[in-house]
Amino acid sequence: MFRSILFFVAIMASVASAQAQTFTLKSNEVGGQFTNKQYYNSFGYQGENQSPQLYWENAPKNTQSFAVTMYDLDAPTGSGFWHWVVFNLPADTRELKPGAGDITKQLMPAGTVQSVTDYGVAGYGGAAPPAGAPHRYLITVFALNKRLDLDKNATPAFVGYNLHFATIEQASIVVYGQKK
């Protein structure tokens, strides 16, 4: 009898665990540190300005679209620095290939919008921290309950405001960048 109860409890625990999987963002390309590929090609950098490969798992079932952002938490601006703002990724999207942030290559799924960054242009703008301590770059994927009614001219702050009200769940990674 005790074995039967123990077996039942173990089965129920594994079922509950399987149902409660965490929405997770990962990258096969960037561990905890950017490579030269992800750095900007200006401001004293000779990077490749290539957006990193990203993928996510266990998105909420009711997701209608996704958004991805990259933000320098330590930029000496008083308000951080937005390097990448992407939204209206289709609900079946689970990966962004390396370089997808280059709007000239059209590597994003149809209907996806890459809006202006703090560089003043749309698409990925690589890391370019000033000399000093490493900067933390927060890359986040947002599972949204709708598509955003915005276009490529939407500022990062306005996109962020809209994300606040449409986000079901979000997942992030932090990647470090430093001028050497």
C-alpha positions, -999 to 999 in steps of 0.1 A, spaced: 0 0 0 28 24 9 46 17 -23 14 24 -43 9 58 -26 46 66 -31 44 57 -68 12 78 -73 29 108 -56 60 104 -78 39 102 -110 18 133 -100 50 153 -92 65 145 -126 33 154 -144 31 188 -125 68 194 -133 63 187 -170 33 211 -171 52 239 -154 81 242 -178 98 276 -177 98 300 -207 136 303 -215 158 323 -238 191 308 -250 218 314 -275 242 289 -291 264 318 -302 269 341 -271 277 326 -238 281 353 -212 303 375 -234 299 391 -268 323 381 -296 336 406 -322 306 397 -343 281 414 -320 301 447 -315 293 478 -335 314 490 -364 320 525 -352 328 545 -320 363 530 -320 350 494 -326 356 473 -357 329 448 -350 307 430 -375 275 445 -361 258 411 -363 228 403 -341 233 371 -321 216 338 -327 187 334 -302 162 307 -295 135 302 -269 116 272 -254 84 266 -236 65 297 -247 30 302 -232 3 283 -252 -18 315 -258 11 335 -273 -1 356 -303 33 371 -312 68 377 -298 91 407 -293 129 408 -287 149 436 -273 185 442 -264 193 469 -238 225 482 -223 218 485 -186 250 503 -179 251 529 -206 262 563 -192 230 581 -204 208 581 -174 183 559 -193 204 530 -207 207 524 -244 184 504 -267 204 483 -293 177 462 -308 138 464 -308 119 437 -327 82 430 -325 53 411 -343 74 380 -347 48 353 -356 37 330 -327 54 300 -343 88 316 -343 113 299 -319 147 312 -333 164 342 -347 194 333 -369 227 351 -366 225 384 -384 187 385 -385 189 421 -371 204 433 -404 173 448 -421 189 447 -456 192 409 -455 154 404 -448 160 374 -425 131 380 -402 97 363 -407 71 381 -428 53 408 -408 81 413 -383 90 449 -374 124 461 -364 120 496 -351 144 524 -344 171 520 -317 189 546 -297 213 548 -327 184 564 -345 180 537 -371 160 504 -374 176 470 -370 204 457 -347 230 481 -335 259 463 -319 274 468 -285 298 498 -281 305 504 -245 329 532 -235 362 522 -219 359 510 -183 340 483 -166 320 457 -185 285 466 -195 255 443 -190 233 438 -221 199 425 -213 184 405 -242 147 397 -236 121 378 -256 85 387 -248 55 363 -254 26 387 -263 -11 383 -262 -15 403 -295 5 419 -323 15 454 -316 -1 481 -337 32 500 -342 56 505 -371 94 509 -377 93 545 -365 81 536 -329 107 547 -304 121 521 -280 103 537 -250 69 536 -269 75 499 -278 84 492 -242 52 509 -230 31 487 -254 51 456 -244 41 463 -207 5 459 -215 7 429 -240 33 407 -222 21 373 -210 56 361 -200 92 371 -207 126 354 -206 160 371 -206 198 365 -208 225 389 -198 256 392 -220 286 412 -211 306 436 -234 337 456 -226 360 479 -246 395 465 -245 
